Amino acid sequence: MPHQYTRVHRLLRVLTLIRGGPAVGRHWTAPALAAECDVDERSIYRDLKELEKVGFPIVFDRDSRTYRVEGEIFLPPVQLDFEEALALAALCEQVAGAEQIAFLAPAWRGLSKIVAGLPSDVRDEVAKVGNAIVIRTAQAMPADEAPADVYECVRAALADRRTMVCVYESLSGEGRGEEFDFEPYALFFSVRAWYAVGFHSGRNSVRTLKLSRFARLRLTERRYEIPQDFSIDGHVGNAWRMIRGDRDYHVEIRFDTAFAETMSDTLWHRTQTIERHDDGSATFRCTVSGLEEIVWWALSMGPHCEVVAPAELRERVREAAARTAALYAGTPPAEGAVSSR
């Protein structure tokens, strides 16, 4: 084989070989597939099980010890150019297949079927370039540790518009152990985790709840409707990331020369503007709903930034920085010692 395939490309290669074998008078054994794909036989057996699992009707002929596809596989024609195919394969392999975002395995299976329908020369070219493309998102909880049962329950509630009865463990401890009705409007992935956005009967408002903090939940037969004017963008508004505060603040932060260039290269907020100064520093401005999330962002920049406005944000950053500095003001603990803090 002229080049090394990633696993998703190998699966497609195995499927294509088995499916196209009879047309060229060839029937594929596991050793022959392993040699063609430059892997061991155990990898081929795993690939065949994976293909069967996602619905491809692959049959083993015991007499000839070869594989065949039984019946027709319906794959509608998809007219993709090379750039589209490469982007699709990269998302399939790097994001969905690697489960960088939990619960996207079905997307990986679906995308694999689409890529399987590409012309062989396009698949081969995509495989060559695809090995050199790496996508890494912010690390989320692995799928086998993530709250899959909660995700499935919320997904089912959304599909059927069925109210859930829940118990939720908030960080603040508010309402701990209390049951409430929850009507999910959307599943929302933000940076590292999945959230459910919906109407919380206990708070009589739309809330954003982290899936991993549900202590208990069950579906009921009570139906609900999602308001026609609801949208995630409208719900989040000008929040720094995802938690919208009670009011908007006009924020101004000055960055020194060392961080100005790096800070300017990123779209941090949809309302941001950046003013560059002659000395190499820069002033960042935005309008943000609530200060809880932006406090920690400003602190993460350390001494390279200074909050100019509003005064409330400046004071909160100052207090948090002072508390942090106080942790290091005393004598460092001996090596291997555990702090009592």
C-alpha positions in Angstrom: 0.0 0.0 0.0 1.5 3.4 -1.0 0.7 5.3 2.2 -0.5 4.8 5.7 -4.2 5.1 6.4 -5.9 6.5 9.5 -8.5 4.2 11.0 -11.5 5.8 9.4 -9.8 5.6 6.0 -8.9 2.0 6.6 -12.5 1.1 7.4 -13.6 2.7 4.1 -10.8 0.9 2.3 -11.8 -2.5 3.7 -15.5 -1.8 2.8 -14.6 -0.8 -0.7 -12.4 -3.8 -1.3 -15.0 -6.3 -0.1 -17.8 -4.5 -1.9 -15.9 -4.2 -5.2 -14.2 -7.6 -5.1 -16.7 -9.6 -7.2 -16.7 -7.1 -10.0 -12.9 -7.7 -10.6 -13.1 -11.5 -9.8 -11.5 -11.2 -6.4 -12.8 -12.4 -3.0 -11.0 -11.1 0.1 -9.8 -13.1 3.1 -8.7 -11.5 6.4 -5.0 -12.1 5.6 -5.3 -10.5 2.2 -7.1 -7.5 3.6 -4.5 -7.1 6.3 -1.7 -7.2 3.7 -3.5 -4.7 1.5 -4.0 -2.3 4.4 -0.6 -2.9 6.0 -2.0 -3.9 9.4 -2.3 -7.2 11.4 -5.2 -9.5 11.1 -6.6 -8.6 14.5 -7.0 -5.0 13.3 -9.0 -6.3 10.3 -11.3 -8.3 12.5 -11.9 -5.3 14.7 -12.7 -3.2 11.6 -15.1 -5.8 10.3 -17.0 -5.9 13.6 -17.1 -2.1 13.6 -18.6 -2.1 10.0 -21.2 -4.7 11.0 -22.1 -2.7 14.1 -22.9 0.4 12.0 -25.1 -1.5 9.6 -23.0 -2.7 6.7 -24.2 -6.3 5.9 -20.8 -8.0 5.7 -21.0 -11.8 5.6 -18.3 -14.4 6.1 -18.2 -17.4 3.8 -16.9 -20.3 5.8 -16.1 -22.5 2.8 -13.9 -20.0 1.0 -13.0 -18.0 4.2 -13.7 -14.8 2.3 -16.0 -11.8 3.0 -18.8 -10.4 0.9 -21.4 -7.6 1.2 -24.8 -9.2 1.1 -27.6 -7.2 -0.6 -27.3 -3.5 -1.6 -25.8 -0.7 0.4 -27.7 2.5 -0.3 -25.4 5.4 -0.4 -26.8 8.4 -2.3 -24.4 10.2 -4.6 -22.5 13.0 -2.9 -20.7 15.5 -5.1 -17.8 16.7 -3.0 -14.7 18.4 -4.2 -11.3 17.6 -2.7 -11.4 20.4 -0.1 -14.9 19.5 1.1 -13.9 15.8 1.3 -10.8 16.6 3.2 -12.6 18.8 5.7 -15.3 16.1 6.2 -12.8 13.4 6.7 -10.8 15.5 9.2 -13.9 16.2 11.3 -14.9 12.6 11.0 -11.6 11.2 12.2 -10.3 13.9 14.5 -13.4 15.2 16.3 -16.2 12.7 16.0 -14.2 9.5 15.8 -11.8 10.5 18.6 -14.8 11.6 20.7 -13.2 14.9 21.6 -16.8 16.0 22.1 -18.6 13.2 23.9 -21.6 11.5 22.3 -20.6 12.2 18.7 -19.9 8.6 17.8 -23.1 8.4 15.7 -21.8 11.4 13.7 -18.6 9.5 13.0 -20.5 6.5 11.8 -22.7 8.6 9.5 -19.8 10.6 8.1 -17.9 7.3 7.5 -20.8 6.1 5.3 -20.7 9.4 3.3 -17.0 9.3 2.8 -17.3 5.6 1.7 -19.3 6.9 -1.3 -16.4 9.1 -2.6 -14.5 8.1 -5.7 -11.5 6.0 -4.9 -9.0 8.6 -6.2 -10.5 11.3 -4.0 -10.4 8.9 -0.9 -6.8 8.1 -1.6 -5.8 11.7 -2.0 -7.7 12.7 1.2 -5.9 9.9 3.1 -2.5 11.2 2.0 -3.2 14.7 3.3 -5.5 13.7 6.2 -2.6 12.1 8.1 -1.0 15.5 8.4 -4.0 17.3 9.8 -4.6 17.3 13.5 -7.6 18.9 15.3 -7.6 19.3 19.0 -10.4 21.0 20.8 -10.5 21.8 24.6 -10.5 18.4 26.3 -13.9 17.2 27.4 -14.8 14.3 29.6 -14.2 11.0 27.8 -17.4 9.4 26.5 -17.0 6.4 28.8 -16.9 8.7 31.8 -19.4 11.3 30.7 -23.0 11.3 31.8 -24.3 9.3 28.9 -27.5 8.3 30.6 -28.3 12.0 31.3 -27.5 12.9 27.7 -29.8 10.3 26.4 -32.6 11.2 28.8 -32.4 14.9 27.8 -32.2 14.0 24.1 -35.3 11.8 24.4 -37.1 14.6 26.3 -36.3 17.0 23.5 -37.4 14.6 20.8 -40.8 13.8 22.4 -41.2 17.2 24.2 -41.7 15.3 27.5 -41.1 17.1 30.9 -38.4 15.7 33.2 -38.4 15.5 37.0 -34.9 16.3 38.2 -32.6 16.7 41.2 -29.6 18.9 40.5 -26.4 19.6 42.5 -25.4 23.2 41.8 -22.1 24.6 42.8 -23.7 27.2 45.1 -25.7 24.5 46.9 -28.9 26.3 46.0 -31.9 23.9 46.0 -29.7 20.9 46.7 -31.7 17.7 46.9 -35.0 19.4 45.8 -37.0 17.9 42.9 -38.1 20.2 40.1 -39.7 19.9 36.7 -37.4 20.7 33.8 -38.4 21.3 30.2 -35.3 21.2 28.0 -35.2 23.6 25.0 -31.7 22.7 23.7 -28.5 20.6 24.3 -25.6 23.0 24.3 -21.9 22.1 24.2 -19.6 24.8 25.4 -15.8 24.4 25.4 -15.5 21.3 27.6 -18.9 20.1 28.6 -22.5 19.5 27.6 -25.3 21.6 29.1 -29.1 21.4 29.0 -30.9 24.8 28.5 -34.6 24.9 29.5 -37.4 26.0 31.8 -36.6 25.3 35.5 -39.9 25.1 37.4 -38.1 25.6 40.8 -36.6 28.9 39.6 -39.5 29.8 37.3 -37.0 30.8 34.6 -34.9 29.4 31.8 -31.6 28.0 33.2 -28.5 26.4 31.9 -27.7 23.2 33.7 -24.5 21.1 33.4 -25.3 17.5 32.5 -22.7 16.0 34.9 -24.4 17.7 37.9 -27.8 16.0 37.5 -28.1 13.7 40.5 -31.3 12.2 39.4 -33.8 12.6 36.5 -36.7 10.8 34.9 -39.0 11.3 32.0 -42.7 11.9 32.5 -45.6 11.7 30.1 -46.4 15.4 30.5 -45.8 17.4 27.3 -44.5 20.9 26.8 -43.7 23.2 24.0 -40.5 25.1 23.2 -41.3 28.8 22.8 -41.1 29.8 19.2 -38.9 32.8 19.9 -36.3 30.8 21.9 -32.7 30.5 20.5 -29.4 29.7 22.1 -27.9 33.0 20.8 -30.8 34.9 22.3 -30.5 33.1 25.6 -26.8 33.6 25.9 -26.9 37.2 24.7 -23.7 39.0 25.5 -22.5 36.5 28.1 -18.7 36.2 28.1 -19.1 32.5 27.5 -22.5 31.0 28.4 -23.9 32.3 31.7 -25.8 35.5 31.1 -25.8 38.1 33.9 -28.6 40.4 35.0 -27.1 43.5 33.2 -24.6 44.6 30.6 -21.2 46.1 31.4 -19.0 48.1 29.1 -15.5 46.5 29.7 -12.2 48.1 29.0 -8.9 46.3 29.6 -5.4 47.4 28.8 -2.8 44.8 27.6 0.9 45.4 27.7 3.2 45.0 24.7 4.1 41.4 25.5 0.5 40.2 25.3 -1.0 42.7 22.9 -0.2 40.8 19.7 -1.4 37.4 21.0 -4.5 38.8 22.5 -5.4 40.7 19.3 -5.2 37.5 17.2 -8.2 35.9 18.9 -11.9 36.6 18.7 -12.7 36.5 22.4 -16.2 38.0 22.3 -18.6 38.9 19.5 -18.8 42.6 20.6 -15.0 43.1 21.0 -13.0 46.0 19.6 -9.2 46.3 19.9 -7.3 49.6 19.8 -3.5 49.3 19.2 -1.3 52.0 20.7 2.0 53.5 19.5 4.0 51.9 22.4 2.8 48.4 21.3 0.2 47.9 24.0 -3.5 47.5 23.2 -6.9 48.3 24.7 -9.6 45.6 24.6 -13.2 46.7 24.8 -16.5 44.7 24.8 -20.0 44.8 26.2 -20.6 41.7 28.4 -23.7 40.5 30.3 -22.5 39.7 33.8 -19.0 39.7 35.3 -18.6 36.2 36.8 -17.0 34.6 33.7 -14.8 37.6 32.5 -13.3 38.0 36.0 -11.5 34.6 35.6 -10.4 35.4 32.0 -8.8 38.7 33.2 -7.1 36.9 36.0 -5.7 34.2 33.6 -3.8 37.0 31.8 -1.8 37.7 35.0 0.2 40.9 35.2 0.0 41.5 31.5 -3.4 43.2 31.7 -5.1 45.9 33.7 -8.8 46.3 34.0 -9.7 50.0 33.4 -13.5 49.7 33.6 -15.9 49.1 35.0 -14.9 49.8 38.6 -16.7 46.8 39.9 -14.8 44.4 37.6 -11.5 46.1 38.5 -12.2 45.7 42.2 -13.2 42.0 41.8 -10.0 41.2 39.9 -7.9 43.1 42.4 -9.4 41.2 45.3 -9.0 37.8 43.7 -5.4 38.6 42.7 -4.7 39.7 46.3 -6.1 36.4 47.7 -4.1 34.4 45.2 -0.9 36.3 46.1 -1.6 35.7 49.8 -1.4 32.0 49.2 2.3 32.4 48.2 3.2 35.1 50.7 4.4 32.7 53.5 7.2 30.1 53.6 6.8 27.5 50.9 5.9 24.0 52.2 8.7 21.4 52.4 9.0 19.2 49.4 6.4 16.4 49.6 4.4 18.2 52.3 0.7 18.6 51.9 -0.8 22.0 52.6 -3.6 22.2 55.1 -5.4 24.8 53.1 
